[in-house]
């Protein structure tokens, strides 16, 4: 229903969307965006600079509830500097600032619009109905500005939490595409007539997160013991059916430009984990692990397998199954340890700032981790003009998270989507499921 200033294309490449071009001043503290002319909102209004100013400012200020607030705290001003131009000024240099303008939070709405449930935007579809937790219906916008996009006359999106029900709906032709295919039955689905499996390597990781401020996990020796008490290969084989790769307790995979390939790989070592717990004075540790299959299909099975593995280190993991409903609001980030999933973000800075920066504590920093060396390296990387030095700083950020952070991330999980054979697509995005969450715009029917 809406567009961003910038689109994330296949391979994470930034593609002009409502902004046709962008550039910065020499010290990277002011970024100017040229606005695409002749773009129409669903209500007939023509897109202009004031719409961009209003939309970006929605995410700043003390009263905002935006999930992107922590990423935009450095903005000191947003101004229309010409009829078709907006300039954003920053308190500090940011070489990757344009990437923020591609986030799903940073959609453009008409200036003054506060009735967001009406779905007014510049996108390829207009809203017909929306029921949270149930689904939505949209119809193609006749005056959509993009050529060769938004092919479908109508799109219905359904929330089908049960993986078996999702699979059955696809097999019977009730629906045309699904995300989050069950890894335990993926081979059967892939061989089913009339269906296609879409497997995409990306930035997605499955994990269990510890609250670093909780008494259980204040000691970094305990956090490392929990990382050494998990058998990653067994998790990959049994939980993902091999459809992924082994991760190393930090979020920057090979799909990112500045992935650090030189980190020491954490491996299953119950004896070393036991020694670390003894060093911390908590031998025979008992840990409650709160899970549901809401973060990812198989989370409960993964937790139980983790409990079996950790027992060899003298760790008792009590798997506490929580209701799927309300998991993100009542359990995630609110228990000492819990299941989580991250699909990744457009670049290293966005991922690291969103989930690990000091500014994000109380928001999306689910582990409440606050590491001074990390925060300094992250700020320095953000404003570094020299690419080689920027890479070194992002490598250091990854090392600190892996060694000291509160996330036990054993695997990178490939995105597993599936469609009927009448659905076609081009090269796929790898930052979210279903082609970067843009399947309804990018895909089409073959018949």
C-alpha positions as CSV (number, residue, x, y, z in Angstrom):
1,X,0.0,0.0,0.0
2,X,2.9,2.3,0.6
3,X,6.4,3.0,-0.7
4,X,9.7,4.0,0.9
5,X,12.2,6.6,-0.5
6,X,14.5,3.6,-1.3
7,X,13.8,0.0,-2.1
8,X,16.0,-2.9,-1.2
9,X,16.6,-5.0,-4.3
10,X,18.1,-8.5,-4.7
11,X,21.5,-8.9,-2.9
12,X,20.7,-5.9,-0.6
13,X,21.3,-3.4,-3.4
14,X,19.6,0.0,-2.8
15,X,17.2,0.9,-5.6
16,X,15.6,4.3,-6.1
17,X,11.9,4.3,-5.1
18,X,10.1,7.6,-4.2
19,X,13.6,9.2,-4.2
20,X,15.2,9.2,-7.6
21,X,18.7,10.0,-6.2
22,X,20.5,11.0,-3.0
23,X,23.8,12.3,-1.8
24,X,25.6,13.9,1.1
25,X,27.8,16.8,2.1
26,X,31.5,16.0,2.5
27,X,31.4,15.2,6.2
28,X,28.3,12.9,5.9
29,X,26.1,14.9,8.2
30,X,23.6,16.1,5.7
31,X,21.8,13.9,3.1
32,X,19.7,15.3,0.3
33,X,17.0,13.2,-1.5
34,X,15.5,14.2,-4.9
35,X,11.7,13.3,-5.0
36,X,10.2,11.4,-7.9
37,X,7.8,13.7,-9.8
38,X,4.2,12.9,-10.6
39,X,3.6,10.3,-8.0
40,X,-0.1,10.1,-6.8
41,X,-1.4,9.1,-3.4
42,X,-4.5,6.9,-3.2
43,X,-6.5,9.9,-2.2
44,X,-5.5,11.8,-5.3
45,X,-2.9,14.1,-3.7
46,X,0.4,14.5,-5.5
47,X,3.6,13.6,-3.6
48,X,5.7,16.5,-2.5
49,X,8.5,17.5,-0.2
50,X,6.2,18.2,2.8
51,X,5.0,14.6,2.7
52,X,8.5,13.4,3.2
53,X,9.2,15.8,6.0
54,X,6.1,14.8,7.8
55,X,6.6,11.1,7.3
56,X,10.2,11.1,8.6
57,X,9.4,13.3,11.6
58,X,6.8,10.8,12.7
59,X,9.6,8.6,14.0
60,X,11.3,11.3,16.2
61,X,10.5,13.1,19.4
62,X,9.8,11.9,22.9
63,X,6.2,10.9,22.2
64,X,6.9,8.7,19.2
65,X,6.2,4.9,19.6
66,X,8.1,4.1,16.4
67,X,10.2,1.0,16.3
68,X,12.7,3.0,14.3
69,X,13.2,5.7,16.9
70,X,16.6,4.4,18.1
71,X,17.9,4.5,14.5
72,X,16.8,8.1,13.9
73,X,18.0,9.8,17.2
74,X,20.9,11.4,15.3
75,X,18.5,13.4,13.0
76,X,18.6,17.1,14.0
77,X,16.4,18.4,11.2
78,X,14.3,17.5,8.2
79,X,13.6,20.3,5.7
80,X,12.2,20.8,2.2
81,X,15.1,22.6,0.6
82,X,13.5,22.8,-2.9
83,X,10.0,21.8,-4.4
84,X,11.3,18.4,-5.2
85,X,14.0,18.0,-2.6
86,X,14.4,17.1,1.1
87,X,17.5,17.4,3.2
88,X,18.1,15.5,6.5
89,X,20.7,16.9,8.8
90,X,22.5,14.7,11.4
91,X,24.3,15.2,14.7
92,X,27.1,12.9,13.6
93,X,28.4,11.4,10.3
94,X,26.6,8.4,8.9
95,X,27.9,6.8,5.8
96,X,25.0,4.4,5.6
97,X,22.1,6.7,6.4
98,X,20.3,6.2,3.0
99,X,19.7,2.6,4.0
100,X,17.4,3.7,6.8
101,X,15.1,5.2,4.2
102,X,14.4,1.7,3.0
103,X,13.1,0.3,6.3
104,X,9.5,-1.0,6.4
105,X,8.9,1.6,9.2
106,X,9.9,4.5,7.0
107,X,6.9,4.4,4.6
108,X,5.7,7.7,3.2
109,X,2.2,9.0,4.0
110,X,0.5,12.2,3.1
111,X,1.5,15.2,5.3
112,X,-0.9,15.5,8.3
113,X,-2.2,12.0,7.9
114,X,-2.7,10.3,11.3
115,X,-5.4,7.8,10.3
116,X,-3.0,5.1,9.3
117,X,-5.5,2.3,9.4
118,X,-7.0,3.7,6.2
119,X,-3.8,2.6,4.4
120,X,-3.3,5.8,2.3
121,X,0.0,5.6,0.5
122,X,1.6,5.7,-3.0
123,X,1.8,1.9,-3.3
124,X,0.4,-0.5,-5.9
125,X,-2.7,-1.5,-3.8
126,X,-5.5,0.2,-1.9
127,X,-6.8,-1.2,1.3
128,X,-10.2,-2.9,1.3
129,X,-10.2,-4.5,4.7
130,X,-7.8,-5.3,7.6
131,X,-8.3,-7.3,10.8
132,X,-5.2,-7.6,13.0
133,X,-4.1,-11.2,13.4
134,X,-6.6,-12.4,10.8
135,X,-5.7,-10.9,7.5
136,X,-6.2,-8.2,4.9
137,X,-7.6,-7.6,1.4
138,X,-6.2,-5.0,-1.1
139,X,-7.0,-4.1,-4.7
140,X,-4.7,-2.8,-7.4
141,X,-4.3,1.0,-7.6
142,X,-5.1,2.0,-11.2
143,X,-2.7,5.0,-11.1
144,X,0.3,3.2,-9.6
145,X,3.4,5.0,-10.8
146,X,5.6,1.9,-11.2
147,X,5.6,0.2,-14.5
148,X,5.8,-3.6,-14.5
149,X,4.8,-4.0,-10.8
150,X,1.7,-4.9,-8.8
151,X,0.4,-7.3,-11.4
152,X,-2.4,-8.8,-9.2
153,X,-5.9,-7.4,-9.4
154,X,-6.5,-8.3,-5.7
155,X,-4.3,-9.7,-2.9
156,X,-5.6,-11.4,0.2
157,X,-3.1,-12.0,3.0
158,X,-4.0,-14.4,5.7
159,X,-2.5,-15.1,9.1
160,X,-2.4,-18.9,9.5
161,X,-0.3,-19.6,12.6
162,X,-0.5,-23.3,12.4
163,X,2.1,-24.7,10.0
164,X,0.1,-27.8,9.1
165,X,-2.9,-25.6,8.2
166,X,-0.7,-23.4,6.1
167,X,0.7,-26.3,4.2
168,X,-2.7,-27.9,3.7
169,X,-4.1,-24.6,2.3
170,X,-1.3,-24.5,-0.2
171,X,-1.6,-28.1,-1.2
172,X,-5.4,-27.7,-1.9
173,X,-4.9,-24.5,-3.9
174,X,-6.8,-22.4,-1.3
175,X,-3.8,-20.1,-1.2
176,X,-1.0,-19.4,-3.7
177,X,2.0,-18.8,-1.6
178,X,3.2,-19.3,2.0
179,X,6.2,-18.3,4.1
180,X,7.8,-20.2,6.9
181,X,7.6,-23.7,5.5
182,X,8.0,-26.5,8.1
183,X,11.6,-27.8,7.9
184,X,10.5,-31.3,9.1
185,X,8.2,-31.8,6.1
186,X,10.1,-29.6,3.6
187,X,11.3,-32.5,1.4
188,X,7.8,-33.8,1.0
189,X,6.5,-30.4,0.0
190,X,9.3,-29.9,-2.4
191,X,8.5,-33.1,-4.2
192,X,4.7,-32.5,-4.3
193,X,3.2,-32.0,-7.8
194,X,2.1,-28.5,-8.6
195,X,4.2,-26.9,-5.9
196,X,7.5,-25.0,-5.8
197,X,9.9,-24.6,-2.9
198,X,11.8,-21.3,-2.7
199,X,14.9,-21.6,-0.6
200,X,16.8,-18.3,-0.1
201,X,20.0,-17.8,1.8
202,X,19.9,-14.6,3.7
203,X,20.4,-12.9,7.1
204,X,17.8,-14.8,9.2
205,X,19.0,-16.4,12.4
206,X,17.2,-18.5,15.0
207,X,18.3,-17.9,18.6
208,X,17.7,-18.0,22.3
209,X,18.4,-14.7,24.0
210,X,19.5,-14.0,27.6
211,X,18.8,-10.8,29.4
212,X,22.2,-9.5,30.4
213,X,20.8,-7.5,33.3
214,X,19.1,-10.5,34.9
215,X,21.0,-12.0,37.8
216,X,21.2,-15.3,36.0
217,X,23.2,-13.8,33.1
218,X,25.1,-10.8,34.5
219,X,28.4,-12.8,34.5
220,X,29.8,-13.1,31.0
221,X,31.2,-16.5,32.0
222,X,27.7,-17.8,32.3
223,X,26.7,-16.3,28.9
224,X,29.7,-18.0,27.3
225,X,28.9,-21.3,29.0
226,X,25.4,-21.2,27.5
227,X,26.9,-20.7,24.1
228,X,29.3,-23.7,24.5
229,X,26.5,-25.9,25.8
230,X,24.6,-26.1,22.4
231,X,25.5,-28.5,19.6
232,X,25.1,-26.4,16.5
233,X,25.5,-29.2,13.9
234,X,22.8,-31.2,15.6
235,X,20.5,-28.2,15.6
236,X,21.2,-27.6,11.9
237,X,20.5,-31.3,11.0
238,X,17.5,-32.0,13.2
239,X,15.7,-28.6,13.4
240,X,16.4,-27.2,10.0
241,X,16.9,-30.5,8.1
242,X,20.2,-29.0,6.9
243,X,18.5,-26.0,5.2
244,X,20.8,-23.4,6.6
245,X,24.3,-23.0,8.1
246,X,26.0,-22.9,11.4
247,X,26.0,-19.4,13.1
248,X,28.3,-18.0,15.8
249,X,26.2,-16.0,18.3
250,X,26.3,-12.8,16.4
251,X,23.9,-11.4,13.7
252,X,26.0,-10.5,10.7
253,X,26.0,-13.4,8.3
254,X,27.8,-13.9,4.9
255,X,24.9,-12.1,3.3
256,X,26.2,-8.8,4.7
257,X,29.0,-6.8,3.1
258,X,31.1,-6.6,6.2
259,X,30.7,-10.2,7.6
260,X,33.6,-11.2,9.8
261,X,34.9,-14.6,8.6
262,X,37.8,-14.7,11.1
263,X,35.8,-15.1,14.4
264,X,36.7,-18.2,16.4
265,X,33.8,-20.5,15.9
266,X,32.0,-21.5,19.1
267,X,31.6,-25.3,19.2
268,X,29.9,-27.7,21.6
269,X,32.1,-28.1,24.6
270,X,30.2,-29.2,27.7
271,X,33.3,-29.6,29.8
272,X,34.5,-26.0,29.1
273,X,31.0,-24.8,29.8
274,X,30.9,-26.6,33.1
275,X,34.3,-25.1,34.0
276,X,33.0,-21.6,33.2
277,X,30.0,-22.1,35.4
278,X,32.2,-23.2,38.3
279,X,34.4,-20.1,37.8
280,X,31.2,-18.0,38.0
281,X,30.2,-19.9,41.2
282,X,27.0,-21.2,39.7
283,X,27.8,-24.9,39.0
284,X,24.6,-26.9,38.4
285,X,22.8,-23.8,36.9
286,X,19.1,-24.0,36.3
287,X,17.7,-21.8,33.5
288,X,14.0,-21.2,32.6
289,X,13.7,-21.0,28.8
290,X,10.4,-19.5,27.6
291,X,9.4,-20.6,24.1
292,X,6.5,-20.8,21.6
293,X,6.5,-21.6,17.9
294,X,5.7,-17.9,17.2
295,X,9.3,-16.7,16.6
296,X,10.0,-19.6,14.3
297,X,8.5,-23.0,13.4
298,X,10.3,-25.6,15.5
299,X,11.3,-23.3,18.3
300,X,9.9,-25.6,21.0
301,X,11.7,-28.6,19.6
302,X,14.9,-26.6,19.3
303,X,14.5,-25.6,23.0
304,X,14.0,-29.2,24.1
305,X,17.0,-30.4,22.1
306,X,19.1,-27.5,23.7
307,X,18.0,-28.8,27.1
308,X,19.2,-32.3,26.3
309,X,22.6,-30.9,25.1
310,X,23.1,-28.5,28.0
311,X,22.5,-31.3,30.5
312,X,25.9,-32.6,29.7
313,X,27.4,-29.3,31.0
314,X,25.4,-29.7,34.2
315,X,22.9,-27.1,33.1
316,X,19.2,-27.7,33.7
317,X,17.1,-25.9,31.1
318,X,13.5,-25.8,32.1
319,X,11.5,-25.4,28.8
320,X,8.4,-23.4,29.5
321,X,5.9,-23.5,26.6
322,X,4.1,-20.2,26.3
323,X,0.9,-19.4,24.3
324,X,1.5,-18.2,20.7
325,X,-0.9,-15.3,21.2
326,X,0.8,-12.4,22.8
327,X,4.3,-13.9,22.7
328,X,6.0,-10.8,21.3
329,X,4.3,-8.5,23.8
330,X,4.4,-10.6,26.9
331,X,7.4,-12.9,26.7
332,X,9.9,-11.6,24.2
333,X,12.4,-9.4,25.9
334,X,10.6,-9.8,29.2
335,X,11.9,-13.1,30.5
336,X,15.4,-14.0,31.6
337,X,15.8,-16.3,28.5
338,X,13.5,-16.7,25.5
339,X,13.3,-17.8,21.9
340,X,13.7,-15.2,19.2
341,X,14.2,-14.8,15.5
342,X,15.8,-12.1,13.4
343,X,15.3,-11.8,9.7
344,X,18.2,-9.4,9.4
345,X,18.3,-5.7,8.3
346,X,19.4,-3.8,5.2
347,X,23.0,-3.2,6.5
348,X,25.3,-3.8,9.4
349,X,24.6,-0.5,11.1
350,X,20.8,-1.0,11.1
351,X,21.0,-4.5,12.4
352,X,23.6,-3.7,15.1
353,X,21.9,-0.4,16.2
354,X,18.4,-2.0,16.3
355,X,19.3,-5.0,18.4
356,X,22.5,-4.1,20.4
357,X,23.1,-0.4,20.7
358,X,22.7,1.3,24.1
359,X,20.0,3.6,22.6
360,X,17.9,0.5,21.8
361,X,17.7,-0.8,25.4
362,X,14.0,-0.8,26.3
363,X,13.1,-1.2,22.7
364,X,14.5,-3.9,20.3
365,X,17.7,-4.5,22.2
366,X,16.2,-7.7,23.5
367,X,19.2,-8.8,25.6
368,X,19.6,-5.4,27.3
369,X,23.3,-5.7,26.5
370,X,25.3,-2.5,27.1
371,X,29.0,-2.8,26.1
372,X,31.0,0.4,26.0
373,X,33.6,-0.9,23.5
374,X,30.8,-2.0,21.2
375,X,29.0,1.2,21.3
376,X,32.1,3.2,20.6
377,X,33.1,0.9,17.6
378,X,29.5,1.1,16.2
379,X,29.4,4.9,16.3
380,X,32.9,5.1,14.7
381,X,32.0,2.6,12.0
382,X,28.8,4.6,11.2
383,X,30.8,7.8,10.5
384,X,33.9,6.2,8.9
385,X,34.6,7.3,5.3
386,X,37.4,4.8,4.7
387,X,35.9,1.5,3.7
388,X,38.7,-0.7,5.0
389,X,38.6,1.0,8.4
390,X,34.8,0.7,8.5
391,X,35.1,-3.0,7.8
392,X,37.5,-3.4,10.7
393,X,35.2,-1.6,13.1
394,X,32.2,-3.7,12.1
395,X,34.3,-6.8,12.5
396,X,35.1,-5.7,16.0
397,X,31.4,-5.2,16.7
398,X,30.7,-8.8,15.7
399,X,33.6,-10.1,17.8
400,X,32.3,-8.3,20.9
401,X,28.8,-9.6,20.5
402,X,30.0,-13.2,19.9
403,X,32.2,-13.2,22.9
404,X,30.3,-11.1,25.4
405,X,26.7,-10.6,24.1
406,X,23.6,-12.3,25.4
407,X,22.4,-14.2,22.2
408,X,22.8,-17.9,21.7
409,X,22.5,-18.1,17.9
410,X,23.4,-21.6,16.7
411,X,22.1,-21.4,13.1
412,X,21.4,-19.2,10.1
413,X,18.1,-20.4,8.7
414,X,17.4,-20.2,5.0
415,X,14.1,-18.5,4.1
416,X,11.7,-21.3,3.0
417,X,8.7,-20.1,1.0
418,X,6.5,-22.1,-1.3
419,X,4.1,-21.4,-4.1
420,X,1.9,-23.1,-6.5
421,X,3.4,-23.6,-10.0
422,X,1.3,-20.8,-11.4
423,X,3.2,-18.2,-9.5
424,X,6.4,-16.7,-11.0
425,X,9.0,-14.3,-9.9
426,X,12.4,-12.8,-10.8
427,X,15.6,-12.6,-8.8
428,X,14.7,-12.7,-5.1
429,X,15.5,-10.4,-2.2
430,X,17.2,-12.0,0.8
431,X,16.4,-9.6,3.6
432,X,12.9,-10.9,4.5
433,X,10.8,-13.9,3.6
434,X,8.6,-13.8,0.4
435,X,11.1,-11.8,-1.7
436,X,11.9,-9.2,0.8
437,X,8.3,-9.0,1.9
438,X,7.4,-7.6,-1.6
439,X,6.0,-10.7,-3.3
440,X,2.6,-9.0,-3.9
441,X,4.3,-6.2,-5.9
442,X,7.1,-8.2,-7.6
443,X,5.5,-11.6,-8.4
444,X,2.9,-12.5,-11.0
445,X,0.7,-15.4,-12.3
446,X,1.8,-17.4,-15.3
447,X,-1.8,-18.1,-16.3
